[in-house]
Structures are given as structure tokens and as C-alpha cells.
Amino acid sequence: MNRIAELRKEKGFTSIREFTHFINDNLHYDVSVATMVLLEKDKTDPQYNLVKTLANYFGVSIEYMMGE
């Protein structure tokens, strides 16, 4: 189980939609809300560049973020 939802909420983003807009606008990574929903629910394999971008933003390792 990944920790993306937990980390997202710790940063103050209460909705996936809000966080997705932040990623697109501020982290300059084009991702859809649907992809983020699936990613948080472990229903899709994440793209490495997205995981790396999020890990850098959260200040954690990729392994930690993905629950390893």
C-alpha cells in the first residue's frame, strides 16, 4: 500500500482534485485526476517520473512513499 494519500493530506490537500491541480501547475507534471485516484488506491502501476516528482515534493524516498 502506498502512502501518497497520507502524504497529500499532511501537506494540507484535502482532495485529490486539488492536489492534482497543484501537481500540474506547480510541479509541472501533467497528470489526470483519474490517474491520481487510481494511484492512491494502488489500482495502477505508477510512472517512475511521477513517483520521483512526488517523492521530491514530499521530501521522502520513493521506497517510503510507495510503502516499501
CNS distance restraints for C-alpha pairs under 8 A (distance, minus, plus):
assign (resid   1 and name CA) (resid  42 and name CA) 6.59 0.50 0.50
assign (resid   1 and name CA) (resid  66 and name CA) 6.75 0.50 0.50
assign (resid   1 and name CA) (resid  67 and name CA) 5.45 0.50 0.50
assign (resid   2 and name CA) (resid  40 and name CA) 6.86 0.50 0.50
assign (resid   2 and name CA) (resid  42 and name CA) 6.93 0.50 0.50
assign (resid   2 and name CA) (resid  65 and name CA) 5.94 0.50 0.50
assign (resid   2 and name CA) (resid  66 and name CA) 4.13 0.50 0.50
assign (resid   2 and name CA) (resid  67 and name CA) 4.53 0.50 0.50
assign (resid   2 and name CA) (resid  68 and name CA) 8.00 0.50 0.50
assign (resid   3 and name CA) (resid   7 and name CA) 6.11 0.50 0.50
assign (resid   3 and name CA) (resid  40 and name CA) 7.69 0.50 0.50
assign (resid   3 and name CA) (resid  64 and name CA) 7.60 0.50 0.50
assign (resid   3 and name CA) (resid  65 and name CA) 5.13 0.50 0.50
assign (resid   3 and name CA) (resid  66 and name CA) 5.99 0.50 0.50
assign (resid   3 and name CA) (resid  67 and name CA) 5.98 0.50 0.50
assign (resid   4 and name CA) (resid   8 and name CA) 5.91 0.50 0.50
assign (resid   4 and name CA) (resid  40 and name CA) 5.91 0.50 0.50
assign (resid   4 and name CA) (resid  65 and name CA) 6.24 0.50 0.50
assign (resid   4 and name CA) (resid  66 and name CA) 7.42 0.50 0.50
assign (resid   5 and name CA) (resid   9 and name CA) 6.17 0.50 0.50
assign (resid   5 and name CA) (resid  40 and name CA) 5.91 0.50 0.50
assign (resid   6 and name CA) (resid  10 and name CA) 6.28 0.50 0.50
assign (resid   7 and name CA) (resid  11 and name CA) 6.44 0.50 0.50
assign (resid   7 and name CA) (resid  58 and name CA) 6.91 0.50 0.50
assign (resid   8 and name CA) (resid  12 and name CA) 6.72 0.50 0.50
assign (resid   8 and name CA) (resid  13 and name CA) 5.63 0.50 0.50
assign (resid   8 and name CA) (resid  14 and name CA) 7.59 0.50 0.50
assign (resid   8 and name CA) (resid  19 and name CA) 7.25 0.50 0.50
assign (resid   9 and name CA) (resid  13 and name CA) 5.09 0.50 0.50
assign (resid   9 and name CA) (resid  14 and name CA) 5.72 0.50 0.50
assign (resid  13 and name CA) (resid  18 and name CA) 6.49 0.50 0.50
assign (resid  13 and name CA) (resid  19 and name CA) 5.78 0.50 0.50
assign (resid  14 and name CA) (resid  18 and name CA) 7.41 0.50 0.50
assign (resid  14 and name CA) (resid  19 and name CA) 7.91 0.50 0.50
assign (resid  15 and name CA) (resid  19 and name CA) 6.40 0.50 0.50
assign (resid  16 and name CA) (resid  20 and name CA) 5.97 0.50 0.50
assign (resid  16 and name CA) (resid  33 and name CA) 6.77 0.50 0.50
assign (resid  16 and name CA) (resid  36 and name CA) 6.91 0.50 0.50
assign (resid  16 and name CA) (resid  37 and name CA) 6.88 0.50 0.50
assign (resid  17 and name CA) (resid  21 and name CA) 6.30 0.50 0.50
assign (resid  17 and name CA) (resid  33 and name CA) 5.71 0.50 0.50
assign (resid  18 and name CA) (resid  22 and name CA) 6.35 0.50 0.50
assign (resid  19 and name CA) (resid  23 and name CA) 6.23 0.50 0.50
assign (resid  20 and name CA) (resid  24 and name CA) 6.24 0.50 0.50
assign (resid  20 and name CA) (resid  31 and name CA) 6.85 0.50 0.50
assign (resid  20 and name CA) (resid  32 and name CA) 6.78 0.50 0.50
assign (resid  20 and name CA) (resid  33 and name CA) 5.84 0.50 0.50
assign (resid  20 and name CA) (resid  36 and name CA) 7.02 0.50 0.50
assign (resid  21 and name CA) (resid  25 and name CA) 5.98 0.50 0.50
assign (resid  22 and name CA) (resid  26 and name CA) 5.45 0.50 0.50
assign (resid  22 and name CA) (resid  27 and name CA) 7.03 0.50 0.50
assign (resid  23 and name CA) (resid  27 and name CA) 4.79 0.50 0.50
assign (resid  23 and name CA) (resid  28 and name CA) 6.35 0.50 0.50
assign (resid  23 and name CA) (resid  29 and name CA) 5.96 0.50 0.50
assign (resid  23 and name CA) (resid  30 and name CA) 7.41 0.50 0.50
assign (resid  23 and name CA) (resid  31 and name CA) 7.50 0.50 0.50
assign (resid  24 and name CA) (resid  28 and name CA) 5.05 0.50 0.50
assign (resid  24 and name CA) (resid  29 and name CA) 5.00 0.50 0.50
assign (resid  24 and name CA) (resid  30 and name CA) 5.10 0.50 0.50
assign (resid  24 and name CA) (resid  31 and name CA) 6.49 0.50 0.50
assign (resid  25 and name CA) (resid  29 and name CA) 7.70 0.50 0.50
assign (resid  27 and name CA) (resid  53 and name CA) 7.42 0.50 0.50
assign (resid  29 and name CA) (resid  50 and name CA) 7.21 0.50 0.50
assign (resid  29 and name CA) (resid  53 and name CA) 7.84 0.50 0.50
assign (resid  31 and name CA) (resid  35 and name CA) 6.67 0.50 0.50
assign (resid  31 and name CA) (resid  36 and name CA) 7.33 0.50 0.50
assign (resid  32 and name CA) (resid  36 and name CA) 6.46 0.50 0.50
assign (resid  33 and name CA) (resid  37 and name CA) 6.18 0.50 0.50
assign (resid  34 and name CA) (resid  38 and name CA) 6.27 0.50 0.50
assign (resid  35 and name CA) (resid  39 and name CA) 5.99 0.50 0.50
assign (resid  35 and name CA) (resid  44 and name CA) 7.87 0.50 0.50
assign (resid  36 and name CA) (resid  40 and name CA) 6.04 0.50 0.50
assign (resid  37 and name CA) (resid  41 and name CA) 6.28 0.50 0.50
assign (resid  38 and name CA) (resid  42 and name CA) 6.08 0.50 0.50
assign (resid  38 and name CA) (resid  43 and name CA) 4.89 0.50 0.50
assign (resid  38 and name CA) (resid  44 and name CA) 5.69 0.50 0.50
assign (resid  39 and name CA) (resid  43 and name CA) 6.00 0.50 0.50
assign (resid  39 and name CA) (resid  44 and name CA) 5.58 0.50 0.50
assign (resid  39 and name CA) (resid  45 and name CA) 7.16 0.50 0.50
assign (resid  39 and name CA) (resid  46 and name CA) 6.46 0.50 0.50
assign (resid  46 and name CA) (resid  50 and name CA) 7.01 0.50 0.50
assign (resid  46 and name CA) (resid  51 and name CA) 6.58 0.50 0.50
assign (resid  47 and name CA) (resid  51 and name CA) 6.36 0.50 0.50
assign (resid  48 and name CA) (resid  52 and name CA) 6.04 0.50 0.50
assign (resid  49 and name CA) (resid  53 and name CA) 6.05 0.50 0.50
assign (resid  50 and name CA) (resid  54 and name CA) 6.15 0.50 0.50
assign (resid  51 and name CA) (resid  55 and name CA) 6.00 0.50 0.50
assign (resid  51 and name CA) (resid  62 and name CA) 6.61 0.50 0.50
assign (resid  52 and name CA) (resid  56 and name CA) 6.13 0.50 0.50
assign (resid  52 and name CA) (resid  62 and name CA) 6.45 0.50 0.50
assign (resid  53 and name CA) (resid  57 and name CA) 6.27 0.50 0.50
assign (resid  54 and name CA) (resid  58 and name CA) 6.08 0.50 0.50
assign (resid  55 and name CA) (resid  59 and name CA) 5.82 0.50 0.50
assign (resid  55 and name CA) (resid  60 and name CA) 5.21 0.50 0.50
assign (resid  55 and name CA) (resid  61 and name CA) 5.79 0.50 0.50
assign (resid  55 and name CA) (resid  62 and name CA) 5.50 0.50 0.50
assign (resid  55 and name CA) (resid  65 and name CA) 6.55 0.50 0.50
assign (resid  56 and name CA) (resid  60 and name CA) 6.54 0.50 0.50
assign (resid  56 and name CA) (resid  61 and name CA) 7.68 0.50 0.50
assign (resid  60 and name CA) (resid  64 and name CA) 6.47 0.50 0.50
assign (resid  60 and name CA) (resid  65 and name CA) 6.56 0.50 0.50
assign (resid  61 and name CA) (resid  65 and name CA) 6.26 0.50 0.50
assign (resid  62 and name CA) (resid  66 and name CA) 6.14 0.50 0.50
assign (resid  63 and name CA) (resid  67 and name CA) 6.28 0.50 0.50
assign (resid  63 and name CA) (resid  68 and name CA) 5.07 0.50 0.50
assign (resid  64 and name CA) (resid  68 and name CA) 5.54 0.50 0.50
